[in-house]
Amino acid sequence: MGNQQQHPIGIFDSGLGGITVLRALYRQLPQESIIYFADTARLPYGDRSPEELIQYVREILTWMEAQGVKMVVMACNTSSAIALDVIRSEFKTPVLGLILPGARGAVSQGKRIGVIATQATVNSGAYQNAILEASPEAAVWQMPCPEFVPLIEANRINDPHTKRIVQKRLQPLLEQGIDTLVYGCTHYRHLSGVIQSILPSHVTCVDPAEYVVNATEQELELMGWKNPQPPLPTRFAVSGCPDQFAQSAKGWLGYQPLVEQVDLKTLTVNSSPLSITNG
């Protein structure tokens, strides 16, 4: 692929969650060009089988490599927990996941660690293993929160119903006396206002998005791949409805993105005519 410096970084998630990683990348690596892919047609990922998830990630990586990315960030904890090792063995492009950076971030903050995540991430035990590997004396409690992603994608963050669900999911962790809470799904950062209104002030929240961006920067430095040129505008692509994603993403990005629709099966790209009204 010639000179890698000017190639974009690929980021993918099942939906809006990875925007938390995208925003952290904008802050820390503002000169990098980015392609963001959301697999909205197959959302949520949290109740999928490992076989399905690995196949989805394979298709996304194949498409991303065709776009000439220099590196891929899995901005999805479920994919990172289930598919990272398999995908790394199959693709040449460097792929970074959230679990290891997130676990290291957690043990730097506390010893009694609660992890909120999708059912698939909890079932994988990936956070628990990574946290205990980083700090064997830590105690870890996991809580699956299957309702969170659908509520966030439906833009129901401020519903009283949402606060009740969050309260119910956090209560068992609070009863264990946690001092640290890991957002084990990139979507959950979008609920941080609700979560922090329920948590006692001494509980520290850890967002793995911040830590995976540190890891991305280190990798770029190591490879000599930092972009010396001004970045290209971020490209957004989805497998589902481009207009729906453009509308939902607007609140998190501060502008309405132009969103392409991609058919991962045929690897064709159709732009949505309706989403060209971006700011």
C-alpha positions in Angstrom: 0.0 0.0 0.0 3.0 2.3 -0.3 3.3 5.1 2.3 1.0 4.2 5.2 1.1 7.6 6.9 -1.7 9.2 4.9 -4.0 6.1 4.9 -7.0 6.3 7.2 -7.6 4.5 10.5 -10.7 2.2 10.4 -13.1 2.2 13.3 -16.1 -0.1 13.6 -19.0 -0.9 15.9 -22.5 -2.4 15.7 -23.9 1.2 15.9 -23.5 4.5 17.7 -21.3 3.2 20.5 -18.0 3.6 18.6 -18.6 7.4 18.3 -17.2 7.5 21.8 -13.9 6.1 20.4 -14.1 8.4 17.4 -14.4 11.5 19.5 -11.5 10.4 21.7 -9.5 9.9 18.4 -10.5 13.4 17.2 -9.2 14.9 20.5 -5.9 13.0 20.7 -5.0 12.3 17.1 -6.7 15.2 15.2 -4.4 14.8 12.1 -5.6 11.3 11.3 -8.2 10.5 8.6 -10.8 8.0 9.8 -13.4 5.7 8.2 -16.2 4.8 10.6 -18.4 1.7 9.9 -21.5 0.8 11.9 -23.1 -2.6 11.3 -26.6 -1.3 12.1 -28.4 -3.9 10.0 -27.2 -6.6 12.5 -27.3 -4.6 15.8 -27.2 -5.4 18.7 -24.2 -7.7 18.8 -24.6 -8.6 22.4 -26.9 -11.6 21.9 -25.1 -13.1 18.8 -23.1 -16.4 18.9 -19.3 -16.3 18.7 -19.5 -17.8 15.2 -21.8 -15.1 13.9 -19.7 -12.3 15.4 -16.4 -13.7 14.0 -18.0 -13.8 10.5 -19.4 -10.3 10.8 -16.0 -8.9 11.8 -14.4 -10.9 9.0 -16.7 -9.2 6.5 -16.1 -5.7 8.0 -12.3 -6.2 8.0 -12.4 -7.3 4.3 -14.3 -4.2 3.4 -12.0 -2.0 5.5 -8.8 -3.4 3.9 -10.4 -2.7 0.5 -10.7 1.0 1.6 -6.9 1.0 2.3 -6.9 1.5 6.1 -3.5 1.3 7.8 -5.0 0.1 11.1 -8.4 -0.9 12.6 -9.8 -0.1 16.0 -12.5 -2.5 17.1 -14.7 0.1 18.8 -17.0 -2.7 20.0 -16.2 -4.6 23.2 -18.3 -7.6 22.2 -16.2 -8.1 19.0 -13.0 -7.4 20.9 -13.9 -10.1 23.5 -15.0 -12.7 21.0 -13.2 -12.2 17.7 -9.9 -10.3 18.2 -7.5 -13.2 18.3 -9.0 -15.0 15.4 -9.1 -11.8 13.2 -5.5 -10.9 14.1 -4.4 -14.3 12.8 -6.3 -13.9 9.5 -5.6 -10.3 8.5 -2.3 -8.4 7.9 -3.7 -5.0 9.0 -3.0 -4.3 12.7 -6.2 -4.6 14.8 -6.6 -3.0 18.2 -9.3 -4.1 20.7 -10.8 -2.4 23.8 -10.5 -5.1 26.4 -6.7 -5.0 27.3 -6.4 -1.2 27.3 -9.7 -1.0 29.3 -8.6 -3.6 31.8 -5.2 -1.8 32.4 -7.1 1.5 32.8 -9.4 -0.1 35.4 -6.6 -1.5 37.6 -4.9 1.9 37.5 -8.0 3.3 39.2 -9.1 0.8 41.8 -9.2 -2.8 43.2 -13.0 -3.5 43.5 -14.0 -3.4 39.8 -17.5 -3.6 38.4 -17.9 -4.3 34.6 -21.1 -3.5 32.8 -21.2 -5.1 29.4 -23.3 -7.0 26.8 -24.3 -10.6 27.6 -21.7 -11.9 25.0 -18.9 -9.9 26.6 -19.8 -11.1 30.1 -20.1 -14.7 28.9 -16.6 -14.5 27.3 -15.0 -13.5 30.7 -12.6 -11.4 28.7 -12.6 -8.4 31.0 -12.4 -10.5 34.2 -9.4 -12.4 32.8 -7.6 -9.3 31.5 -8.2 -7.4 34.8 -7.0 -10.3 37.0 -4.0 -10.8 34.7 -3.1 -7.1 35.1 -3.8 -7.1 38.8 -4.2 -10.6 40.5 -5.4 -9.0 43.8 -8.3 -7.2 42.1 -11.9 -8.3 42.7 -14.2 -8.2 39.6 -18.0 -8.3 39.3 -19.7 -8.4 35.9 -23.2 -7.3 35.1 -24.9 -7.9 31.7 -27.0 -5.0 30.6 -28.9 -6.2 27.5 -31.4 -3.3 27.6 -28.8 -0.5 27.3 -27.9 -0.7 23.6 -31.5 -0.8 22.3 -32.4 2.2 24.5 -29.4 4.2 23.3 -30.0 3.4 19.7 -33.7 4.4 20.1 -32.5 7.7 21.6 -34.3 7.1 24.9 -31.4 8.1 27.2 -33.5 10.6 29.1 -36.5 8.4 29.7 -37.4 7.8 33.3 -37.7 4.1 32.3 -34.0 4.1 31.3 -32.9 5.5 34.7 -34.9 2.7 36.4 -33.2 0.0 34.2 -29.8 1.5 34.9 -30.5 1.6 38.7 -31.5 -2.0 38.6 -28.4 -3.1 36.8 -26.0 -1.1 38.9 -27.5 -2.0 42.3 -25.9 -5.5 42.7 -22.5 -3.9 41.8 -22.9 -1.1 44.4 -23.9 -3.8 47.0 -20.4 -5.3 46.4 -18.8 -2.0 47.3 -17.1 -1.3 43.9 -14.7 1.6 43.7 -14.4 1.5 39.9 -16.9 0.9 37.1 -15.8 -0.1 33.6 -18.0 0.9 30.6 -17.6 -2.6 29.0 -19.5 -1.5 25.9 -18.7 1.7 23.9 -22.4 2.5 23.8 -22.6 2.9 27.6 -20.6 6.1 27.7 -23.7 7.7 26.1 -25.5 6.9 29.4 -22.8 8.4 31.5 -25.0 11.2 32.8 -27.6 8.7 34.0 -25.0 6.3 35.4 -23.1 9.1 37.3 -26.3 10.4 38.8 -26.8 6.9 40.4 -23.1 6.1 41.4 -21.7 7.4 44.7 -19.0 10.1 44.1 -16.1 7.8 45.2 -16.7 5.3 42.3 -14.4 6.1 39.3 -15.8 5.4 35.8 -13.3 3.9 33.3 -14.0 4.4 29.6 -11.8 2.0 27.6 -12.3 4.3 24.6 -9.8 6.7 26.1 -7.2 3.9 26.7 -7.5 2.3 23.3 -6.8 5.7 21.7 -3.5 5.9 23.8 -2.7 2.4 22.4 -3.5 3.5 18.9 -1.1 6.5 19.2 1.7 4.3 20.6 1.2 1.8 17.6 1.3 4.7 15.1 4.5 6.1 16.7 6.1 2.6 16.7 5.3 2.0 13.0 6.2 5.6 11.9 2.6 5.9 10.5 1.5 9.2 12.0 -0.1 11.4 9.3 1.9 14.5 8.7 -0.8 16.0 6.4 -4.2 17.6 7.3 -6.8 14.8 7.6 -9.5 14.0 5.1 -13.2 14.4 6.3 -14.3 11.3 8.2 -16.1 8.8 6.1 -19.2 7.2 7.7 -20.7 3.9 6.4 -23.4 1.6 7.7 -25.0 -1.7 6.7 -28.5 -0.5 7.6 -30.4 2.7 7.1 -28.0 5.7 6.4 -30.5 8.4 7.3 -31.5 6.9 10.6 -27.8 6.7 11.6 -27.1 10.2 10.3 -30.0 11.6 12.5 -29.0 9.7 15.6 -25.3 10.4 15.3 -25.9 14.2 14.9 -26.5 14.6 18.6 -23.1 13.0 19.5 -21.0 14.5 16.7 -22.4 18.1 16.7 -23.1 17.9 12.9 -25.1 15.6 10.6 -22.7 13.3 8.9 -22.9 12.2 5.2 -23.5 8.4 5.5 -22.9 5.7 2.9 -24.7 2.4 2.8 -22.4 -0.6 2.3 -23.5 -4.1 1.4 -20.8 -6.2 3.0 -21.8 -9.3 1.0 -21.1 -7.6 -2.4 -18.8 -4.8 -1.2 -20.7 -2.2 -3.1 -21.3 1.3 -1.8 -24.5 3.3 -2.3 -24.6 6.9 -1.0 -27.8 8.0 0.6 -29.2 11.1 -1.3 -31.1 12.1 1.8 -28.1 12.5 4.1 -26.2 15.0 1.9 -27.6 17.8 4.1 -24.7 17.6 6.4 -23.4 20.7 8.2 
